[in-house]
């Protein structure tokens, strides 16, 4: 079988590194197009064994679980890497040494995609934007499929796509690092904040990874950018595509200008969606209707229950300080915040003042980062000139919030409930990765919901 570039894949020797959702979907696609496929995965679990067995039934050449062997990659002409595999991982190093090209699963799927692509990246709000755009297109009687980093691999939907459909793809910085020909008709960069500094060298490297979304675009394409961020304004000067701005109008043509009332009424993410809708010839009234009726995604500021007048909100998708700040801005009234998990090398200092607001009645810290967070919030970081937060259970209006630690998430929820009163929101917005205690943010969020429902 040939791809969209006319390149044959039958008999091509390809190795897939990582057997998570993306790796499994990539291997399945490669089997369908006739490639000779090998898979290598560092872990070995019953779930991975089942995935390996399903690939063997498809006729895969070999599957290696529980570690990586260099000999596994030696016959490869191409390596497809899952987003969870670090750039410094041994298989990537070996492939680079041998001069074997490395691509992401997103790039692989692009080679076989017959549809126009709208690709969305950014630090916060990607999944919501992708889901909303697909709903908006469907409401406008346009065939659309939401896929990518939101949990539905791009490779897994290729058979559902046609030349008349639109693929709305969420793309992460890790996936973009290994994209070389990926070219969306419309590329959207919502925002950039410090994130994944455990994988990227620094904030500039993270922004550079996001900018790869536009590297193959031409003047026939569109780049939709946040006009309020100076870094993205500078990036916009370098892209080859036509530009559509949100946040501020910048150089928007009249058809894309956002009225001041619109910018006041809609979040920046919603403004970006409105701009994409206009580029796709979706009328403004329909776009507004879909945006206003959207009820949100699981694990993203999701209302779970109200118990004894206390509102419980699941924002487990929050894995950065910026996402917690966003969540706090959306929550009205008093709150108790549950945060913590695995530190990704991010700067938590921007959280200190917002968490000192009088409306924050307390914090419960969990996970590996809890001692680091306690030290910061208690003012042990001398360079910040912080004043200690009180650990007493009662405080005056001017005092600082109570800080407690939960050994488990169940402990944390019960402690938070003890700090909250009627009308208070218990906000579970960890601002950290989940991997110290859970498989992923989804498992973490469902565990939180189960604990709340058990109350």
C-alpha positions, 0 to 999 in steps of 0.5 A, spaced: 500 500 500 502 507 498 501 513 502 499 520 500 506 521 498 505 515 493 511 511 497 510 504 498 509 501 505 508 493 503 514 489 506 517 496 509 521 494 516 518 498 521 519 498 529 514 501 534 517 503 541 512 503 546 505 499 546 501 504 550 494 507 546 498 510 540 503 505 540 498 499 539 494 504 534 501 505 530 502 498 530 495 496 527 495 501 522 502 499 520 500 491 519 494 493 515 498 497 510 503 491 509 509 493 513 513 488 517 512 490 524 516 489 530 514 492 537 518 494 543 516 496 550 519 497 557 514 494 561 510 488 562 503 487 565 497 483 563 494 489 559 500 489 555 500 482 554 493 482 551 495 488 547 501 484 544 497 477 543 492 482 539 498 484 534 500 477 533 493 475 531 494 481 526 501 477 523 506 482 527 513 480 526 515 480 533 513 483 540 518 485 545 516 486 552 519 488 559 525 491 556 529 494 549 534 490 545 538 493 540 538 487 536 530 488 535 532 495 532 537 493 527 533 491 521 529 497 522 528 502 516 524 507 520 522 507 528 515 510 530 515 512 537 510 513 542 509 520 546 511 517 553 518 515 550 523 520 552 528 522 547 534 520 551 531 513 551 535 507 549 531 505 542 531 512 540 539 513 541 540 507 537 536 509 532 539 516 531 546 512 531 544 508 526 541 513 522 534 510 522 529 516 521 524 516 527 517 519 527 511 520 532 505 516 531 501 523 529 506 523 523 505 516 521 497 517 521 498 523 517 502 519 511 495 515 510 490 521 512 485 523 506 482 528 510 483 536 511 486 537 518 485 542 524 491 541 529 490 544 536 496 544 541 498 548 547 499 548 554 491 548 557 485 547 553 487 542 547 482 537 549 476 541 550 478 545 543 478 539 539 472 536 542 468 543 541 471 543 534 468 536 532 461 538 535 461 544 532 463 541 525 457 536 526 452 541 528 454 544 521 453 537 518 460 536 516 463 530 517 469 530 523 473 526 527 476 528 534 482 524 535 490 525 537 492 526 544 486 526 547 486 519 548 483 517 541 490 515 537 490 519 530 492 512 527 486 509 530 481 513 526 484 513 519 479 508 516 474 512 518 476 518 514 475 520 507 476 526 503 470 530 505 471 529 512 475 533 517 480 530 522 481 535 528 487 532 532 490 534 538 497 534 538 502 534 544 509 537 544 512 530 545 509 528 538 511 534 535 518 533 536 518 527 531 513 530 526 517 532 520 512 532 514 506 533 518 502 539 515 495 541 518 490 546 513 489 550 520 494 549 526 492 552 532 496 554 538 492 556 544 497 558 549 504 556 552 506 556 559 511 552 563 510 545 562 514 538 561 521 541 563 522 534 565 523 532 558 524 539 555 531 543 556 527 549 558 521 554 556 524 556 550 525 549 548 518 547 549 515 553 545 520 551 539 517 544 540 510 547 539 512 551 534 513 545 529 506 545 528 507 550 523 513 548 520 510 545 514 505 550 513 504 554 506 501 560 505 495 556 503 494 554 510 492 558 516 495 559 523 491 561 529 495 564 534 494 568 541 495 575 540 496 577 547 502 573 548 508 576 546 512 570 544 506 567 540 506 574 536 513 573 535 512 566 532 507 569 528 512 573 524 516 567 522 510 562 520 509 562 512 501 561 513 496 566 513 495 568 520 488 569 524 489 572 531 484 571 538 485 575 544 487 581 540 486 582 533 493 584 531 493 583 523 486 580 522 482 582 516 475 584 517 472 578 516 476 575 522 476 581 527 473 579 534 469 585 536 470 587 543 464 585 546 466 578 543 473 578 547 469 580 553 464 574 553 468 569 550 475 565 553 481 566 549 480 558 548 473 559 545 475 565 541 480 561 538 474 556 536 470 561 533 476 563 529 477 556 526 469 556 525 469 562 521 475 559 517 471 553 515 465 557 513 461 555 520 456 561 521 457 565 527 450 564 530 451 556 530 458 557 533 456 561 539 450 556 540 455 550 540 460 554 545 455 556 550 451 549 550 458 545 551 458 542 558 465 540 559 469 534 559 471 529 564 476 531 569 476 538 566 473 542 572 468 537 572 462 537 577 462 531 581 457 532 587 454 536 592 455 533 599 452 537 605 453 543 601 460 542 599 461 542 592 466 537 589 470 538 582 474 534 579 480 537 575 485 531 575 487 533 568 491 539 571 498 537 571 501 544 571 501 550 576 498 554 570 492 549 569 491 550 577 491 557 576 486 557 570 481 552 575 482 557 581 479 563 576 473 559 574 471 557 581 467 562 585 467 563 592 471 559 598 475 553 596 479 548 599 484 545 594 487 538 593 494 538 589 500 535 588 503 529 585 509 528 581 513 534 580 515 535 572 520 540 574 516 546 573 516 552 577 510 552 583 512 560 585 506 563 581 501 559 586 503 562 592 499 568 592 493 566 589 493 560 594 494 565 599 487 569 597 482 569 603 477 565 600 482 559 600 480 556 606 485 550 606 490 546 602 491 538 602 497 536 599 498 529 596 504 525 592 511 526 591 511 533 591 507 534 597 514 536 602 516 541 596 510 544 596 509 545 603 516 548 604 514 553 598 507 555 601 510 555 608 515 560 606 521 555 607 524 558 600 528 564 603 529 567 596 522 568 595 521 572 601 515 568 603 511 569 610 510 562 613 502 559 612 499 557 618 498 550 620 492 551 625 485 549 624 482 556 625 484 562 622 482 569 622 480 573 615 487 575 614 491 569 616 493 564 611 490 557 609 491 551 613 495 546 610 495 539 611 497 532 607 494 526 605 497 519 605 492 517 600 487 520 595 482 518 600 485 521 606 486 527 602 478 528 600 476 526 607 481 532 610 479 537 605 471 535 607 473 537 614 476 544 612 470 545 607 463 548 609 457 549 606 458 553 600 465 551 599 468 548 593 473 542 594 477 543 588 481 537 586 486 540 581 493 537 582 498 541 578 502 535 578 503 529 574 499 523 576 505 517 575 507 517 582 500 514 585 496 513 578 497 510 571 494 517 568 490 523 570 484 519 568 485 513 573 486 519 578 480 523 576 476 516 577 479 515 583 477 521 586 470 521 583 469 514 586 471 517 593 467 522 593 461 518 591 462 513 597 461 519 601 
